[in-house]
Amino acid sequence: MLPYLAHEDTGRSGDDALPLVLVHGHPFDRGMWAPQLAAFSATRRVVAPDLRGYGASPVPDADAVTPLSVFADDIAALLDHLGIERCVLGGLSMGGQIVMECCARFPDRIAGVVLADTFPAAETEAGREARNAMADRLLREGMGGYADEVLYKMVAPYADPEVAAHVRRMMTGTDPRGAAAALRGRALRPDYRELLTRLTVPALVVVGADDEFTPVSDARAMHAALPDSTLEVVEGAAHLPNLERPELFDAALGRFLLTSGL
């Protein structure tokens, strides 16, 4: 376990507002949460870490495997370091799966969850092979070719060019060793679908209307499984609605925090 992750820690929680902790997806860094750090730090403490192997956090060896359980333990260690007992925990894509793992490992510390553009099922055999093959490819070739291939699935083809450029910079700035370790670990992830049915804290499920990686049907299934959830479909966005349409994403998140008393 790392001592703690590199992170952004901004704003200050009042008496009624719990800290909001945001977990980025693959292959990004905490910069993907820049709009939310700006929008919510006026009313509460907002923390956005760089996951192990990403951004300014330490990078593992080329043959390492980083399972979701390790990412979750790193989040717990960061909460300890920051003196955060309970929080609203949100994540996008792989970050959402890390949030689910955190709910399995330390549910008492989580007062509410945000699951954005993610899905709870375990990896298929074909998916495991594809993730391991991609890990090998990134180590051989670097991140540039992959980033070019998936950029306009991460964001919609009609996305703001500045947003698309920001997303590509995050992808190409990721160390291939960290990305490969996460891909290998994510290939081994458990099935969280039963966990969702037992998650009684308020949950916000968000998805971009044009997301090809985790389509709206996946979000609807999670919404149906969760006992206390709200579903928000963000029009005009693909896999990264918090960056593509931050005004709509932030409005949905703000409503959820307000109506849930978080």
Buried (B, 14 or more C-beta within 10 A) or exposed (E): EBEBBBBBBBBEBEEEBBBBBBBBBBBBBBBBBBBBBBBBBEBBBBBBBBBBBBBEBBBBEEEBBBBBBBBBBBBBBBBEBBEBEBBBBBBBBBBBBBBBBBBBBBBEBBBBBBBBBBBBBEBEEEBBEBBBEBBEBBBEEBBEEBBEEBBBBBBBEEBEEEBBEBBBBBBBBBBBBBBBBBBBBBBBBBEBBEBBEEBEBBBBBBBBBBBEBBBBEBBBBBBEBBEEBBBBBBEBBBBBBBBBBBEBBBBBBEEBBEEBEB
